[in-house]
């Protein structure tokens, strides 16, 4: 479990071949999530496609989506996989963080 901020807790759940990062915000009923799917290896490394990032309006504006992407990037570096940012928001975050190019597929 990783803390995205003092009010956001992120967990990772493997679902079949893919997975989902889930963000729980303290004192909120809704959850945000980032779903990924596997892709063919690139340069000898596994690739995860960042397919969808969803944050309900009720918990928007608190950095939930950013915390989800940050956790995905942390895991990519720690576990040795690359990220293909198909999700618009994930692609936008990659554009804001040139230092993440080492994990971009």
Secondary structure, DSSP 8 states (H G I E B T S, - for coil): -EEEETTEEEEEEEETTEEEEEEEETT-S-EEEEEEEEEEEETTEEEEEEEEEE--GGGTTSSHHHHHHHHHHHHHHHHT-EEE--SHHHHHHHHH-GGGGGGB-
